[in-house]
């Protein structure tokens, strides 16, 4: 494509619409809605709490109630008693889509959605000092979700505009239709995307704050990062430094010293990492383990009897999820991490113990 400058593929990569999941693409003064993705600014957030690790076994019911009280799962999930956050004071008129959807976004503030989105408690092991957190073993809360229905509406609206501008693109490139950042539509989309980044961060902030307050816990460490986003960055391309638009669809920013979270699955570890700033990857790393099969194939292949047996062996309690999200539908996270040791340094490990995802049968939003 004429706007493409450089690209990279992460070790969790699998087929997606437009860019593959785990795809990184740098463009010249153009943004591609489908290279950002449907769930704009989907992100990870981990909070280390001052709760004894033994509570994962001894007070599991209380932890379960905290998750189920303080967030909501499912496609149309919302709060009747709405959450409050400063993001509601932002300028939602930057795009007709965000203006029209502000009330819906407010109702969904603090919710988790469906697909591969989750909220879970687990054991976090810090191998060394991370910010002000001393090395050791802690209870932690980990969440994964994005900008909910409003983000999807932004993607849908501006993707259609991009498609209409390039009707002659071959079918395999259609979903990579772009918007020039010199155009009104390009500026609208960019501003809406940035707002969805703030909104996704607000969702996680509400989930973590309310769960911590529910449990009377103090936060010892907060870490978070986007994926499914585009950034204006300077990279050396062909020996020349230039500003480009870096799309990371299911890929984690991994600039030198940048902290990030790379999850595995409901029964495999996730990792807190520090980026190495590898130029070949456009300062990126994987955003997870990556799927090995489609959701349909996973639903057809696996059964809960075998899955529950495996979860028991790993010491994982599953509150709810669909068969399409079981660990066997994903790549081996340790192999994925080994394949990117030139991209990130592992600082700590999160082992999930109490997991909630959208119930079986929900349409995936990831």
Buried (B, 14 or more C-beta within 10 A) or exposed (E): BEBBBBBBBBBBBBEBBBBBBBBBBBBBBBBBBBBBBBBBBBBBBBBBBEBEBEBBEEBBEEBBEBBBEBBBBBBBBBBEEBBEBEBBEBEBEBBEBBEBBBEBBBBBBBBBBBBBBBBBBBBBBBEEEBEEBEEEEBBBBBBBBBBBBBBBBBBEBBBEBBBEBEEEBEEEEBBBBBBBBEBEBBBBBBBBBBBBBBBBBBBBBBBBBBBBEBBEBEEBBBBBBBBBBBBEBEBEBEEEEEEBBBBBBBBBBBBEEBBBBBBBBBBBBBBBBBBBBBEEBBBBBBBBBBBEBEBEEBBEEBEEEEBEEBBEEEBBBBBEBBBBBBBBBBBBBEEBBEBBEEBBBBBBBBBBBBBBBBEEEBEBBB
